[in-house]
Amino acid sequence: LQAALDQTQRQISSGRRILTPSDDPLAAARALDIRESIGRLEQFDRNANVASNRLAQEEASLGSVNNVLQRVRELALQANNATQTNESRRLIAIEMRQNLDQLVQIANQKDGNGSYLFSGNLDSTTPVTRMGGAFSYNGDQGQRYIQIGEGRQVADGDSGAAVFFNIRNGNGSFSTSAASSNSGSAILGPGSVTDPSAWDQDQYTLRFIDPANYEVLDSAAAVVSSGTFQDGDTLAFRGIEFSLSGQPQAGDVFTVSPSRYQDVFSMVDQLATALETGSTDPTSQAALNNGINAGLQNIDQAIGNILDVRIQVGSRLAAIENQVDSNGAFKLNYQDTLASIEDLDYAEALSRLSLEVTTLEAAQQSFVRTQSLSLYNYF
């Protein structure tokens, strides 16, 4: 009776029905499984917090990159104004190069744990290094995946290759450029793909036979198109088109190439170099305008790429938030189930305690009386 009373008192003081597995082996085993499930959910929440913090830092960095690129674009448009002088364009180029330095600094930013944000799996390696006008990526293209729920993982970042280096130049499908030896004043306008099935990703050369006539050659030097030209015409062939303004001269050459991957740092550097070159005559002015126009297309592609990455980061943050809510619901359910298994019914326990105390007291009194009995009392 004393042991039973002690058991009840310990249950009441702890608030738990099962104090040792032997009290209810099946219920104790089930409670252990539930506790392990709750522990996993708590670990998932800790993982989610780590991933969320890192992605929030990446989102802030990408926002800074977008602001810098928008400023570079504004400067390029400002420099493309005919009222600018060579001196004012050089001043614009100085600010543009400062923006370039800021881009490199952002790309080499670290998170709160001292790991580089944009090095992929090589988070102790400086992502971007510069040597003159060449920029190198030193990380890898991997992503670290963190488990935030049963069977669900999320990437906690993006590699610098995806953010800063794998950017299609030109309009994303093809790029146009003017030969440095051109003597005319023709300026390339933006181009587009009008028929994707006809665009064969070949490299084409637009050559002016004279100021009014041109021919287009493919990479095998075969003529694929020809025609006459007037200022402002839109030239079209093989499923693409682009405008050309100004006056070309005989022998002027313009190249159309499939878009290739380029890093954003080189894009800004080439744009600043074009501004620093300046112009002295209609021919060099055309070269400057062509360089700025090409740079603007590249910057637009870089801004679009940053936007795509930011959308992915935002989607991951939303997924983490939803998973944390789901984990919380599962955890609450597990805790309710665990409480139904382990928690003590206080009303029942207090009634049992009162009964056990009364029974124990009666037993003790009976024992005392029985102990005092002796045969000598009957002689």
KEKE-3310 file (N, C-alpha, C; in steps of 0.2 Angstrom, whole numbers, plus 5000, padded with zeros to 4 digits):
npx = (5004:5010:5019:5011:5005:5016:5019:5008:5009:5021:5017:5007:5015:5024:5015:5014:5008:5015:5029:5040:5046:5041:5028:5019:5022:5019:5013:5023:5033:5027:5026:5039:5042:5035:5041:5053:5049:5044:5056:5063:5055:5058:5072:5071:5065:5075:5084:5077:5077:5091:5092:5083:5088:5100:5096:5089:5099:5105:5095:5095:5108:5106:5097:5104:5114:5105:5101:5114:5116:5105:5109:5121:5115:5107:5118:5124:5114:5114:5126:5125:5119:5119:5124:5134:5151:5168:5175:5165:5160:5170:5170:5158:5162:5171:5163:5155:5165:5167:5155:5157:5167:5160:5151:5159:5163:5151:5148:5158:5154:5151:5142:5133:5140:5153:5155:5157:5144:5141:5149:5145:5147:5160:5162:5172:5180:5186:5174:5175:5188:5199:5209:5216:5206:5200:5189:5187:5179:5179:5173:5161:5148:5138:5124:5119:5109:5096:5087:5071:5059:5050:5056:5058:5068:5078:5087:5100:5105:5113:5125:5139:5142:5129:5123:5131:5139:5134:5127:5117:5123:5120:5103:5099:5096:5104:5118:5124:5137:5148:5162:5178:5185:5177:5172:5161:5146:5136:5124:5120:5104:5092:5089:5079:5071:5061:5056:5058:5059:5066:5078:5094:5105:5118:5133:5133:5138:5136:5139:5144:5142:5142:5137:5124:5120:5120:5126:5123:5132:5135:5143:5150:5154:5144:5132:5118:5108:5103:5102:5095:5099:5093:5094:5089:5083:5076:5084:5082:5084:5085:5076:5078:5079:5085:5088:5096:5104:5110:5124:5132:5148:5156:5163:5161:5157:5146:5143:5133:5130:5127:5120:5131:5138:5142:5151:5144:5153:5162:5154:5151:5163:5167:5158:5162:5174:5171:5166:5177:5185:5179:5175:5179:5175:5162:5163:5170:5161:5150:5155:5156:5143:5138:5145:5140:5126:5126:5131:5121:5111:5117:5117:5104:5101:5108:5101:5089:5093:5096:5084:5077:5084:5081:5068:5067:5074:5064:5054:5059:5060:5047:5042:5049:5043:5030:5033:5037:5026:5018:5026:5024:5011:5010:5019:5011:5000:5007:5011:4999:4994:5005:5002:4990:4994:5004:5001:4994:4978:4972:4960:4956:4968:4969:4958:4961:4972:4967:4959:4969:4977:4968:4965:4978:4980:4970:4975:4987:4983:4976:4986:4994:4985:4984:4997:4998:4991:4991:4994:4995:4985:4974:4975)
npy = (4994:5006:5008:5009:5021:5030:5029:5035:5048:5052:5053:5063:5074:5075:5076:5067:5052:5040:5035:5026:5015:5003:5005:5006:4998:4998:5010:5018:5015:5020:5034:5037:5036:5047:5057:5057:5061:5074:5079:5079:5088:5100:5101:5102:5115:5123:5121:5127:5140:5144:5143:5152:5164:5165:5166:5177:5186:5185:5189:5203:5207:5204:5214:5225:5224:5225:5238:5245:5241:5247:5260:5260:5259:5270:5280:5276:5279:5293:5296:5293:5303:5316:5328:5327:5329:5323:5324:5325:5312:5305:5308:5302:5289:5286:5286:5275:5265:5265:5260:5247:5242:5241:5231:5220:5219:5216:5204:5197:5196:5191:5179:5179:5169:5170:5164:5164:5171:5168:5158:5145:5128:5130:5138:5145:5150:5164:5172:5180:5186:5198:5203:5215:5219:5207:5195:5182:5168:5159:5149:5135:5128:5123:5120:5121:5111:5111:5102:5105:5099:5084:5074:5086:5098:5113:5125:5135:5146:5153:5150:5160:5159:5157:5169:5180:5177:5168:5175:5179:5188:5203:5203:5192:5181:5184:5194:5210:5218:5231:5232:5237:5243:5250:5264:5272:5280:5272:5266:5253:5246:5240:5222:5208:5191:5186:5174:5160:5147:5149:5154:5150:5150:5153:5161:5177:5189:5205:5214:5229:5233:5244:5261:5260:5247:5230:5214:5198:5186:5169:5158:5150:5158:5160:5168:5173:5183:5198:5216:5233:5248:5260:5275:5271:5259:5243:5228:5211:5194:5176:5173:5184:5201:5218:5235:5249:5264:5279:5282:5270:5265:5259:5243:5242:5233:5222:5212:5197:5187:5172:5174:5173:5167:5179:5188:5200:5209:5211:5216:5229:5235:5235:5244:5256:5257:5261:5273:5280:5280:5290:5302:5309:5312:5309:5295:5289:5293:5286:5273:5274:5276:5264:5255:5259:5256:5242:5239:5243:5234:5223:5226:5226:5213:5208:5214:5208:5194:5195:5198:5186:5177:5183:5181:5167:5166:5172:5163:5152:5157:5159:5146:5140:5147:5142:5129:5129:5133:5122:5112:5117:5114:5100:5097:5102:5093:5081:5084:5085:5072:5065:5071:5065:5052:5052:5062:5065:5061:5072:5072:5059:5054:5061:5057:5043:5044:5049:5038:5028:5034:5033:5019:5015:5021:5014:5001:5002:5005:4994:4985:4989:4986:4973:4969:4971:4961:4946:4930:4929:4938:4930:4921)
npz = (5000:5004:4994:4982:4986:4986:4972:4966:4972:4966:4953:4953:4957:4946:4936:4926:4919:4915:4923:4922:4909:4912:4918:4908:4895:4881:4879:4883:4873:4861:4865:4865:4851:4847:4853:4846:4834:4836:4840:4827:4820:4827:4824:4810:4810:4815:4805:4795:4799:4798:4784:4780:4785:4778:4765:4766:4767:4755:4746:4750:4746:4732:4729:4731:4720:4709:4711:4709:4695:4689:4691:4683:4671:4670:4669:4657:4648:4650:4645:4632:4626:4614:4618:4627:4631:4628:4639:4649:4648:4652:4665:4669:4666:4677:4688:4684:4685:4698:4702:4697:4705:4717:4713:4713:4726:4732:4727:4733:4746:4763:4774:4790:4796:4792:4780:4762:4752:4738:4733:4730:4734:4739:4751:4758:4749:4740:4729:4717:4708:4701:4687:4680:4666:4666:4674:4686:4691:4706:4713:4714:4705:4713:4724:4741:4749:4761:4773:4777:4781:4782:4769:4761:4754:4753:4743:4750:4744:4730:4717:4712:4699:4693:4696:4692:4681:4671:4660:4647:4633:4622:4615:4622:4613:4601:4597:4591:4582:4578:4566:4571:4561:4553:4542:4541:4547:4553:4564:4575:4580:4592:4591:4587:4588:4576:4570:4578:4573:4561:4565:4566:4574:4569:4564:4557:4544:4540:4526:4518:4501:4494:4499:4498:4496:4501:4508:4515:4524:4528:4541:4533:4523:4513:4503:4510:4510:4503:4498:4496:4505:4516:4526:4543:4540:4543:4544:4539:4541:4540:4551:4560:4565:4564:4567:4558:4557:4551:4540:4531:4525:4510:4512:4525:4540:4549:4562:4567:4580:4589:4605:4619:4635:4647:4659:4672:4676:4667:4657:4662:4663:4650:4645:4652:4647:4633:4635:4640:4628:4620:4606:4590:4578:4565:4562:4574:4583:4580:4582:4596:4600:4596:4604:4617:4615:4613:4626:4634:4631:4636:4649:4652:4650:4661:4672:4670:4673:4686:4692:4689:4698:4710:4711:4712:4724:4732:4731:4737:4750:4753:4752:4763:4774:4773:4775:4788:4795:4793:4799:4812:4814:4813:4824:4835:4834:4837:4850:4856:4855:4862:4875:4878:4880:4890:4900:4916:4923:4933:4941:4943:4948:4961:4967:4968:4976:4988:4992:4993:5003:5014:5014:5018:5030:5038:5036:5043:5056:5059:5059:5070:5080:5079:5081:5095:5101:5111:5117:5131:5136:5137:5147)
capx = (5000:5014:5022:5006:5004:5022:5018:5003:5011:5026:5013:5004:5020:5027:5010:5014:5005:5020:5035:5045:5043:5037:5022:5015:5027:5016:5012:5030:5036:5023:5028:5046:5042:5032:5046:5058:5046:5044:5063:5065:5052:5062:5078:5069:5064:5082:5087:5073:5079:5097:5091:5079:5093:5105:5092:5087:5105:5106:5090:5097:5113:5104:5094:5110:5116:5100:5102:5120:5115:5101:5113:5125:5111:5106:5124:5125:5109:5116:5132:5123:5116:5124:5126:5139:5158:5172:5177:5159:5159:5176:5168:5153:5165:5174:5157:5154:5170:5166:5150:5160:5170:5154:5148:5164:5162:5144:5149:5162:5151:5150:5136:5134:5145:5159:5156:5155:5137:5141:5154:5143:5149:5166:5161:5178:5184:5184:5171:5177:5195:5200:5216:5215:5199:5197:5186:5187:5175:5183:5169:5159:5141:5134:5120:5118:5102:5095:5081:5066:5053:5050:5056:5058:5074:5078:5093:5100:5109:5115:5132:5141:5141:5122:5121:5135:5143:5130:5122:5117:5124:5115:5096:5098:5096:5110:5121:5126:5143:5151:5169:5182:5188:5172:5173:5154:5143:5130:5123:5115:5098:5091:5086:5074:5070:5054:5054:5062:5061:5071:5085:5098:5111:5124:5136:5132:5142:5133:5144:5141:5146:5143:5133:5117:5119:5123:5125:5124:5136:5135:5149:5154:5155:5139:5128:5111:5103:5106:5097:5097:5099:5092:5095:5084:5080:5076:5086:5079:5086:5085:5072:5080:5079:5088:5088:5102:5103:5116:5127:5138:5152:5158:5167:5159:5155:5143:5142:5128:5132:5122:5122:5135:5138:5147:5150:5142:5158:5165:5149:5151:5170:5168:5154:5166:5180:5169:5165:5183:5188:5177:5174:5181:5172:5156:5164:5171:5154:5146:5158:5154:5135:5137:5147:5135:5120:5128:5132:5114:5108:5120:5115:5097:5101:5110:5096:5084:5095:5096:5077:5075:5087:5077:5061:5069:5075:5058:5050:5062:5058:5039:5042:5052:5038:5025:5035:5038:5019:5016:5029:5021:5004:5012:5021:5005:4997:5011:5011:4992:4994:5009:4999:4985:4997:5008:4999:4990:4971:4972:4954:4957:4974:4968:4953:4965:4977:4963:4958:4975:4979:4963:4967:4985:4979:4967:4980:4992:4979:4975:4993:4995:4981:4986:5003:4997:4988:4996:4990:4995:4979:4968:4977)
capy = (5000:5012:5008:5012:5028:5033:5030:5040:5055:5054:5054:5070:5079:5076:5077:5062:5045:5035:5037:5022:5011:4997:5007:5005:4997:5000:5018:5021:5015:5025:5041:5038:5038:5053:5062:5058:5065:5081:5082:5080:5094:5105:5101:5105:5122:5126:5121:5132:5147:5145:5144:5158:5170:5165:5168:5185:5190:5185:5194:5210:5208:5205:5220:5230:5223:5228:5246:5247:5240:5252:5266:5260:5260:5278:5283:5274:5283:5299:5297:5292:5310:5319:5335:5326:5330:5318:5325:5323:5305:5302:5308:5297:5282:5286:5284:5268:5260:5264:5255:5240:5240:5239:5225:5215:5219:5213:5197:5193:5197:5185:5179:5180:5164:5171:5160:5168:5170:5166:5153:5138:5124:5132:5144:5148:5153:5171:5170:5184:5189:5203:5204:5220:5219:5200:5193:5175:5165:5153:5144:5130:5129:5119:5123:5117:5110:5110:5099:5109:5095:5077:5074:5092:5102:5119:5127:5141:5151:5153:5151:5167:5158:5158:5176:5185:5175:5165:5180:5180:5195:5205:5203:5185:5177:5186:5200:5213:5222:5234:5231:5243:5246:5254:5271:5275:5282:5268:5264:5247:5247:5233:5217:5203:5185:5186:5168:5156:5141:5150:5157:5144:5151:5153:5168:5180:5195:5210:5218:5234:5233:5252:5264:5258:5240:5226:5207:5194:5180:5165:5157:5147:5164:5159:5174:5171:5188:5205:5221:5240:5251:5267:5276:5269:5253:5237:5222:5205:5187:5170:5174:5189:5208:5223:5242:5252:5271:5283:5281:5266:5266:5253:5239:5242:5226:5221:5205:5195:5181:5169:5176:5169:5169:5184:5190:5206:5214:5213:5221:5236:5237:5237:5250:5261:5258:5264:5280:5283:5281:5296:5302:5315:5313:5305:5288:5287:5294:5280:5268:5276:5274:5256:5252:5261:5253:5235:5239:5244:5228:5218:5228:5224:5206:5206:5215:5202:5188:5196:5198:5179:5174:5186:5177:5160:5167:5174:5157:5148:5160:5158:5139:5139:5150:5138:5123:5130:5133:5115:5109:5119:5111:5093:5097:5103:5087:5076:5086:5083:5065:5064:5072:5060:5046:5053:5066:5062:5063:5074:5071:5052:5053:5064:5052:5037:5046:5049:5031:5025:5036:5030:5012:5014:5022:5009:4995:5004:5005:4986:4982:4991:4982:4965:4968:4971:4955:4941:4924:4930:4941:4926:4917)
capz = (5000:5004:4987:4978:4987:4983:4965:4965:4974:4961:4947:4954:4957:4940:4931:4921:4921:4914:4926:4920:4904:4915:4920:4902:4890:4874:4878:4883:4866:4857:4867:4863:4844:4846:4855:4841:4828:4838:4839:4820:4818:4829:4820:4803:4811:4816:4798:4791:4801:4795:4777:4779:4786:4773:4759:4767:4766:4748:4744:4751:4741:4725:4729:4730:4714:4705:4712:4705:4688:4687:4691:4677:4665:4669:4667:4650:4644:4650:4641:4625:4624:4610:4621:4631:4629:4630:4646:4654:4647:4656:4672:4670:4666:4683:4692:4682:4687:4705:4703:4695:4711:4722:4711:4715:4733:4734:4725:4738:4753:4767:4778:4797:4799:4789:4773:4756:4749:4731:4731:4729:4740:4741:4754:4761:4743:4737:4723:4711:4708:4695:4685:4674:4664:4666:4680:4686:4696:4709:4717:4710:4703:4717:4729:4747:4751:4769:4774:4781:4782:4779:4762:4758:4755:4750:4742:4754:4741:4723:4715:4709:4692:4691:4697:4689:4676:4666:4658:4639:4631:4617:4617:4625:4608:4597:4598:4585:4584:4572:4566:4573:4555:4549:4541:4540:4553:4554:4571:4576:4584:4595:4587:4590:4584:4573:4568:4581:4569:4556:4568:4566:4579:4565:4564:4550:4543:4535:4523:4513:4495:4494:4504:4497:4494:4506:4507:4522:4523:4534:4543:4528:4518:4508:4503:4512:4509:4500:4497:4496:4511:4517:4533:4547:4538:4547:4540:4542:4537:4545:4557:4565:4562:4568:4563:4556:4556:4549:4533:4531:4519:4506:4516:4533:4542:4555:4564:4571:4583:4594:4612:4623:4642:4649:4666:4672:4678:4660:4653:4665:4661:4642:4644:4654:4642:4627:4637:4640:4622:4617:4599:4587:4571:4565:4563:4581:4587:4578:4586:4603:4601:4595:4611:4622:4614:4615:4633:4637:4630:4640:4656:4653:4652:4668:4677:4670:4676:4694:4694:4689:4704:4716:4711:4715:4731:4735:4731:4743:4757:4754:4754:4770:4778:4773:4779:4796:4798:4792:4804:4818:4815:4815:4831:4839:4834:4841:4857:4859:4856:4868:4881:4879:4882:4896:4905:4921:4924:4940:4945:4944:4953:4967:4970:4970:4982:4994:4993:4995:5010:5019:5015:5021:5037:5041:5037:5049:5063:5060:5060:5077:5085:5078:5084:5102:5103:5114:5121:5138:5137:5138:5153)
cpx = (5004:5017:5017:5005:5010:5021:5013:5005:5016:5022:5010:5009:5023:5022:5010:5012:5011:5027:5041:5042:5039:5030:5017:5019:5025:5016:5019:5034:5033:5025:5035:5046:5040:5037:5051:5055:5046:5052:5065:5062:5056:5068:5076:5068:5070:5085:5084:5076:5086:5096:5088:5084:5098:5102:5090:5093:5106:5101:5092:5103:5111:5100:5099:5113:5111:5101:5108:5119:5110:5104:5117:5121:5109:5112:5125:5120:5111:5122:5131:5120:5121:5127:5132:5146:5162:5174:5171:5158:5164:5174:5163:5156:5168:5169:5155:5159:5169:5160:5152:5163:5165:5151:5153:5164:5156:5145:5153:5160:5150:5144:5138:5139:5152:5160:5153:5148:5137:5147:5152:5145:5156:5166:5166:5183:5182:5181:5174:5184:5195:5207:5215:5208:5196:5195:5185:5182:5178:5179:5166:5151:5136:5130:5120:5111:5101:5088:5077:5060:5054:5050:5056:5064:5073:5085:5094:5104:5110:5122:5133:5141:5134:5120:5125:5139:5139:5125:5123:5118:5119:5108:5094:5098:5102:5112:5124:5132:5145:5159:5173:5185:5183:5173:5167:5152:5136:5130:5118:5110:5097:5088:5082:5074:5063:5052:5059:5064:5066:5078:5089:5105:5118:5127:5136:5136:5138:5138:5141:5146:5147:5138:5126:5115:5123:5122:5126:5127:5135:5142:5153:5155:5150:5134:5121:5106:5107:5100:5100:5096:5097:5092:5088:5080:5080:5078:5084:5082:5086:5081:5073:5079:5082:5088:5095:5101:5110:5118:5133:5142:5154:5164:5166:5156:5152:5142:5136:5130:5127:5125:5126:5135:5143:5145:5148:5147:5161:5161:5150:5158:5170:5164:5158:5172:5177:5168:5172:5187:5186:5176:5176:5178:5166:5157:5166:5165:5150:5148:5156:5147:5134:5139:5142:5128:5121:5128:5125:5110:5110:5118:5108:5096:5103:5105:5090:5086:5095:5089:5075:5078:5083:5071:5062:5070:5069:5054:5052:5060:5051:5039:5044:5046:5032:5026:5035:5031:5017:5019:5026:5014:5005:5014:5016:5001:5000:5011:5004:4992:4999:5006:4994:4988:5000:5005:4994:4983:4971:4966:4955:4962:4972:4963:4957:4969:4973:4961:4964:4978:4974:4964:4973:4984:4976:4971:4985:4989:4978:4981:4995:4991:4983:4992:5003:4994:4993:4991:4990:4988:4973:4970:4975)
cpy = (5006:5013:5011:5019:5032:5034:5035:5047:5057:5056:5061:5075:5080:5078:5072:5055:5040:5038:5033:5018:5005:4999:5005:5004:4999:5007:5021:5021:5020:5032:5042:5040:5045:5059:5063:5062:5072:5084:5083:5086:5100:5106:5104:5113:5126:5126:5127:5139:5149:5147:5151:5164:5171:5168:5175:5189:5190:5189:5201:5211:5208:5211:5226:5230:5226:5235:5248:5246:5245:5259:5266:5261:5267:5282:5282:5278:5290:5301:5296:5298:5313:5326:5334:5327:5324:5318:5323:5316:5302:5302:5303:5290:5281:5283:5276:5263:5260:5259:5248:5238:5238:5233:5219:5214:5215:5205:5193:5194:5190:5185:5180:5175:5165:5167:5165:5166:5166:5162:5146:5134:5126:5138:5148:5151:5159:5170:5173:5187:5193:5203:5208:5220:5212:5198:5186:5173:5159:5148:5139:5132:5126:5123:5119:5117:5108:5107:5103:5105:5088:5076:5080:5096:5108:5122:5134:5146:5149:5154:5158:5166:5160:5166:5181:5184:5172:5169:5180:5187:5197:5205:5196:5180:5178:5193:5203:5217:5225:5233:5238:5247:5250:5261:5275:5277:5278:5265:5258:5249:5240:5229:5212:5197:5186:5179:5163:5149:5142:5153:5151:5144:5151:5160:5171:5187:5199:5214:5223:5234:5240:5255:5262:5251:5235:5218:5204:5188:5176:5163:5153:5152:5163:5165:5171:5176:5194:5209:5228:5242:5258:5269:5275:5262:5247:5231:5216:5199:5182:5170:5179:5196:5213:5230:5244:5259:5274:5281:5276:5267:5259:5249:5239:5235:5226:5214:5203:5188:5178:5172:5171:5171:5174:5186:5198:5211:5216:5218:5228:5239:5239:5243:5256:5263:5262:5271:5284:5284:5288:5296:5309:5317:5308:5297:5286:5288:5288:5274:5268:5274:5267:5253:5253:5257:5245:5234:5239:5237:5223:5219:5225:5217:5204:5208:5210:5196:5189:5196:5190:5176:5177:5182:5170:5161:5168:5168:5152:5150:5159:5150:5137:5142:5145:5131:5123:5130:5126:5111:5110:5115:5103:5093:5098:5097:5082:5078:5084:5076:5062:5065:5067:5053:5047:5057:5063:5065:5065:5072:5063:5051:5055:5059:5046:5038:5046:5042:5027:5027:5033:5023:5011:5015:5017:5002:4996:5003:4997:4983:4983:4987:4975:4964:4968:4965:4950:4936:4925:4934:4937:4921:4920)
cpz = (5000:4997:4982:4979:4985:4975:4963:4966:4969:4954:4947:4954:4950:4934:4925:4923:4920:4917:4923:4914:4907:4917:4914:4896:4883:4874:4879:4876:4861:4859:4865:4855:4843:4848:4850:4835:4830:4838:4832:4818:4820:4826:4813:4804:4812:4809:4794:4793:4798:4788:4776:4780:4781:4766:4760:4765:4758:4744:4744:4747:4734:4724:4727:4723:4709:4705:4708:4698:4685:4686:4685:4671:4664:4667:4660:4646:4644:4646:4634:4622:4620:4613:4625:4628:4631:4637:4651:4653:4651:4663:4674:4670:4673:4688:4691:4685:4695:4707:4701:4702:4716:4720:4713:4722:4735:4732:4730:4745:4756:4771:4785:4800:4796:4782:4768:4753:4743:4729:4730:4735:4743:4745:4758:4755:4741:4730:4717:4712:4701:4694:4679:4672:4663:4673:4680:4692:4699:4713:4712:4709:4707:4722:4735:4749:4758:4769:4779:4783:4780:4772:4758:4760:4751:4749:4746:4751:4733:4721:4712:4701:4689:4691:4693:4683:4670:4663:4650:4637:4625:4619:4620:4619:4603:4599:4592:4587:4577:4572:4567:4567:4551:4548:4541:4547:4555:4561:4572:4581:4588:4590:4591:4585:4582:4571:4572:4577:4563:4558:4569:4570:4575:4566:4557:4550:4538:4533:4517:4507:4493:4499:4504:4496:4499:4505:4514:4520:4529:4536:4538:4522:4512:4509:4505:4511:4506:4499:4497:4503:4511:4524:4537:4545:4543:4543:4543:4537:4543:4551:4562:4561:4567:4564:4563:4554:4554:4542:4533:4525:4516:4511:4523:4534:4549:4556:4568:4573:4588:4601:4616:4630:4643:4656:4666:4673:4671:4656:4656:4663:4654:4641:4646:4649:4636:4629:4637:4634:4619:4609:4597:4581:4571:4565:4570:4585:4586:4582:4594:4604:4600:4602:4616:4621:4615:4623:4637:4636:4635:4648:4657:4654:4659:4673:4676:4673:4684:4696:4694:4696:4710:4716:4714:4722:4735:4736:4736:4750:4758:4756:4761:4775:4779:4776:4786:4799:4798:4798:4811:4819:4816:4822:4836:4840:4838:4848:4860:4860:4862:4874:4883:4882:4889:4901:4910:4921:4932:4944:4948:4949:4960:4971:4973:4976:4988:4997:4996:5002:5015:5020:5019:5028:5041:5041:5043:5055:5064:5062:5068:5082:5085:5081:5092:5105:5106:5118:5128:5140:5139:5143:5159)
residu = (LEU:GLN:ALA:ALA:LEU:ASP:GLN:THR:GLN:ARG:GLN:ILE:SER:SER:GLY:ARG:ARG:ILE:LEU:THR:PRO:SER:ASP:ASP:PRO:LEU:ALA:ALA:ALA:ARG:ALA:LEU:ASP:ILE:ARG:GLU:SER:ILE:GLY:ARG:LEU:GLU:GLN:PHE:ASP:ARG:ASN:ALA:ASN:VAL:ALA:SER:ASN:ARG:LEU:ALA:GLN:GLU:GLU:ALA:SER:LEU:GLY:SER:VAL:ASN:ASN:VAL:LEU:GLN:ARG:VAL:ARG:GLU:LEU:ALA:LEU:GLN:ALA:ASN:ASN:ALA:THR:GLN:THR:ASN:GLU:SER:ARG:ARG:LEU:ILE:ALA:ILE:GLU:MET:ARG:GLN:ASN:LEU:ASP:GLN:LEU:VAL:GLN:ILE:ALA:ASN:GLN:LYS:ASP:GLY:ASN:GLY:SER:TYR:LEU:PHE:SER:GLY:ASN:LEU:ASP:SER:THR:THR:PRO:VAL:THR:ARG:MET:GLY:GLY:ALA:PHE:SER:TYR:ASN:GLY:ASP:GLN:GLY:GLN:ARG:TYR:ILE:GLN:ILE:GLY:GLU:GLY:ARG:GLN:VAL:ALA:ASP:GLY:ASP:SER:GLY:ALA:ALA:VAL:PHE:PHE:ASN:ILE:ARG:ASN:GLY:ASN:GLY:SER:PHE:SER:THR:SER:ALA:ALA:SER:SER:ASN:SER:GLY:SER:ALA:ILE:LEU:GLY:PRO:GLY:SER:VAL:THR:ASP:PRO:SER:ALA:TRP:ASP:GLN:ASP:GLN:TYR:THR:LEU:ARG:PHE:ILE:ASP:PRO:ALA:ASN:TYR:GLU:VAL:LEU:ASP:SER:ALA:ALA:ALA:VAL:VAL:SER:SER:GLY:THR:PHE:GLN:ASP:GLY:ASP:THR:LEU:ALA:PHE:ARG:GLY:ILE:GLU:PHE:SER:LEU:SER:GLY:GLN:PRO:GLN:ALA:GLY:ASP:VAL:PHE:THR:VAL:SER:PRO:SER:ARG:TYR:GLN:ASP:VAL:PHE:SER:MET:VAL:ASP:GLN:LEU:ALA:THR:ALA:LEU:GLU:THR:GLY:SER:THR:ASP:PRO:THR:SER:GLN:ALA:ALA:LEU:ASN:ASN:GLY:ILE:ASN:ALA:GLY:LEU:GLN:ASN:ILE:ASP:GLN:ALA:ILE:GLY:ASN:ILE:LEU:ASP:VAL:ARG:ILE:GLN:VAL:GLY:SER:ARG:LEU:ALA:ALA:ILE:GLU:ASN:GLN:VAL:ASP:SER:ASN:GLY:ALA:PHE:LYS:LEU:ASN:TYR:GLN:ASP:THR:LEU:ALA:SER:ILE:GLU:ASP:LEU:ASP:TYR:ALA:GLU:ALA:LEU:SER:ARG:LEU:SER:LEU:GLU:VAL:THR:THR:LEU:GLU:ALA:ALA:GLN:GLN:SER:PHE:VAL:ARG:THR:GLN:SER:LEU:SER:LEU:TYR:ASN:TYR:PHE)
# end
